[in-house]
Amino acid sequence: MKWGVDIAPWKLEYGLQSPPVVLPAGALERGCAEPFTVTDEQRRALVDDGAVIIPALLSSEWLEYLRAATDWQVQHPHFWSVAGVASGLYDYIQRSVWASNEAFANFVYYSPLASALAGVADAEKLRLSTDLLMVNPNKGFKWHQDNQNGPIDAFGDRKALRWWVTMDDTPTDHGAPVYLKGSHRNSVVSQDAVFVDLERDGLLAYPELLEFKPKAGDLIVWHARSIHKIDGPSDQDWGNSKRRVFGGTVALNDATYESMGRALFSDMGSHGLQDGDSLDHPLFPLIYPRPDPLEQSARSAGRCTRTTEGMTRLAGNIFASAGEMLSWTNVVNPDKEEQKAGGS
């Protein structure tokens, strides 16, 4: 279905949001992520292949909670969604939704997500470095790697994980995430590249495809360097189906702040951190082994939102990130080489 999101200034919400959705029983009392068991086979798949699907992460209660939070958000669009919605790439898209919407903050604090991510990475600590709510990717995204992962070294070994929780079953003829198996080990794609050409960039060395057809409540985890794509519907309309996804990046263990002078859309708050400093800050909240009450209080008080200081930092780094910004211009261009990777 097509969501008609009205982003007229008088229709938007501008501050903290608190949807009338009820957490699954016991979540607040537990005070940390719900336990979830990851298998050795899933851990090996992530290491060997660069991506893995973990079925049935969410119970029916958590799935309905996340759907309700998402539908409410789309019906009450936030100011920070304007640029993404206006682009037409998605019916609705918003980064750092955890910081403005209490329901999404509680999801990252208390759902099984953090337990599964820590389990698949054998990590002792997780911090959320960025998140992204995405509804109906109308044009799809051709072969690319992810480099909007927050101010961290996401491409380093055991530094970070990308994650993606879907709220809807994958349609039969589009919308399936496809990865180049093993491409997280490539050393040919520069870190500032987003979209890639499989032949020009030397990626035909990874001919095997991993195509996942996730069902509602499934989790996909991958390395930021893993080359992947997703095809949207040919008419840019999801028809009777939906594709609601909540995704992002987590920093593993004792991560450090590493902006590297990049323009980072999840690093637009005030924090005073310098490259090499510990990432410990409410803007990049601890979510495993358990959230920090002081950081939670900072979010609830509105101290994790975008600021003039943070937006000035972003603007100052745009020129240094020119390569990445230019790569984004390929978002709607057909990838003429995609047939050369397994014929997909």
Number of C-alpha atoms within 10 A of each C-alpha: 12 16 16 10 17 16 18 10 11 7 14 18 15 12 14 17 18 14 16 11 15 13 18 16 10 10 16 13 8 11 15 22 24 16 14 16 12 18 12 10 10 18 16 15 18 21 18 15 21 23 31 24 22 18 13 15 24 22 15 13 12 20 22 18 19 26 19 16 22 23 14 16 23 21 16 17 22 23 16 19 19 19 13 16 19 15 11 14 21 21 24 27 29 24 20 26 24 26 27 24 20 19 26 25 19 19 20 21 28 28 25 20 24 28 24 22 26 23 19 24 21 14 19 12 19 27 26 27 28 26 26 18 23 23 25 25 25 21 20 21 22 24 24 25 24 20 18 23 25 26 25 25 20 27 19 11 9 16 20 28 27 23 22 21 27 25 24 18 18 19 17 8 10 15 25 19 18 20 27 26 21 24 27 23 17 15 11 10 19 14 16 19 18 25 25 22 17 23 14 9 11 14 20 18 13 19 16 16 18 20 17 16 17 23 16 23 22 21 25 21 24 24 29 27 26 24 29 25 21 19 19 22 18 12 9 17 18 21 10 8 14 20 22 24 24 23 20 22 27 30 29 25 18 14 23 20 21 19 18 16 16 23 25 23 18 22 26 23 20 17 15 9 15 13 14 13 12 13 24 16 18 21 27 24 28 26 23 25 17 17 20 17 12 12 19 20 13 16 22 17 11 13 19 25 21 20 14 11 13 20 18 12 19 21 14 14 17 16 14 15 18 14 15 21 16 13 15 14 11 16 17 12 11 11 16 10 15 17 10 13 17 13 10 9
